[in-house]
Amino acid sequence: MILSILLITIVYFLIGVWVGAKQKNSNEKESDFIKAMGTVLGTNIILIALLGMIKAIIYLFKILF
């Protein structure tokens, strides 16, 4: 249970970082809409990952203490 939460969180975090880095490093001519969507998507995934990490930490503390 805990391992699955941590795994999902790490995967979401890595995807978010990858999307964000891809958006910043892309030299391709993309429309502003696609760039904006990619940035929003990356930001949302990072936020979801951070929330997941916080939830996982709280969950671990409840079990341990």
Buried (B, 14 or more C-beta within 10 A) or exposed (E): EEEEBBEBBBEBBEBBBEBBEEBEEEEEEEEEEEBEEBBEBBBEBBEBBBEBBEEBEEBEEEEEE
